[in-house]
Amino acid sequence: MIENVAPRLVALDWGTSSLRAYLLGGDGQIIARAEEPQGILQVKDGDFAGVYGRIVGPWLRRNAAMPAIGCGMIGSRQGWREASYAACPAGLDALAAALTPVETPLGPFRIVPGMNVIDADGVPDVMRGEETQILGQFGPGQNGVAVLPGTHSKWVLVEDGRIGRFATFMTGEAFAAMKDHTILGRLMTGTASDASAFARGVDHGAKPPDGRGGLLHRLFSTRTLGLFDQVKGEALSSYLSGLMIGSEIAEAVAWLGRAPDRVSVIGGAALSDLYVAALARRSIMSAPGTPDAAAQGLLRIARAAKLV
């Protein structure tokens, strides 16, 4: 906690499984923070107002006129209030113009819209929360590529400080389903990290498909390498993880049209480290993203909306 800094904004990153709340100064200093496993799926009886008041009420009662803003699945159809989607390409101004207000006993709470994009086949893609992290990572006028690993990994192209386009890869969810609910998990005897097996999986997943088949064929190698004792049971989980992340990176490079010079990896440390290692095997430079990128993005959106 930082003392002697005037609080200017309450910022919430409210997702599916957790809630992170920040009390911010005008220059983005984190004066105080709170984190609880109170994602939208854990809030009992949909009492979002009660959770909101319990966690940030003490901050807002001491600073009655201070604005509050949030992003993430709290703005989904299953959240507190459904917020719209801003169409790509879009930046801070578009998100600030489409904030969805929720009236509370502590004053208005504003929810950042998600974003949507239509791909070359006319199929929509969406995200909620990641757009705020991206705009916290990349400042006005900046360009770059980012990946946000997770249940549904997002690859994002940033152009002139705006989100130009993005693509979702269901890597994390598919990995969990394959490991826990298919025959691929039967030979697994542990989940400890094995760097060598992970690297082998990355390399196999990233190979061009010509003459080798795609991911649906290669997935079965998780079983056969175990059957023939080429990968030990305790390392098979790491192999499968590498296989799927390697395949994701190969597909993302194809989606981008070329291998990027550098990728910002925005997410939790353990998963980000795996992506940094996998990208390095493709000779792609990468680095972990800005800590608390969502808080910085929320501050920038609040400034664009003239709330701060």
Secondary structure as UniProt FT lines:
FT   STRAND          7..14
FT   STRAND          19..25
FT   TURN            26..27
FT   STRAND          30..36
FT   TURN            40..42
FT   HELIX           44..46
FT   HELIX           48..62
FT   TURN            64..65
FT   STRAND          68..71
FT   HELIX           73..75
FT   TURN            77..78
FT   STRAND          85..87
FT   HELIX           92..97
FT   STRAND          100..102
FT   TURN            105..106
FT   STRAND          109..111
FT   STRAND          114..118
FT   TURN            120..121
FT   STRAND          124..127
FT   HELIX           130..137
FT   TURN            140..141
FT   STRAND          144..148
FT   TURN            151..152
FT   STRAND          153..159
FT   TURN            160..161
FT   STRAND          162..169
FT   HELIX           171..181
FT   HELIX           183..185
FT   TURN            186..187
FT   HELIX           195..206
FT   TURN            210..212
FT   HELIX           215..218
FT   TURN            219..220
FT   HELIX           221..227
FT   TURN            228..229
FT   HELIX           233..235
FT   HELIX           236..256
FT   STRAND          262..265
FT   HELIX           269..281
FT   TURN            282..283
FT   STRAND          285..288
FT   TURN            291..292
FT   HELIX           293..304
FT   TURN            305..306
//
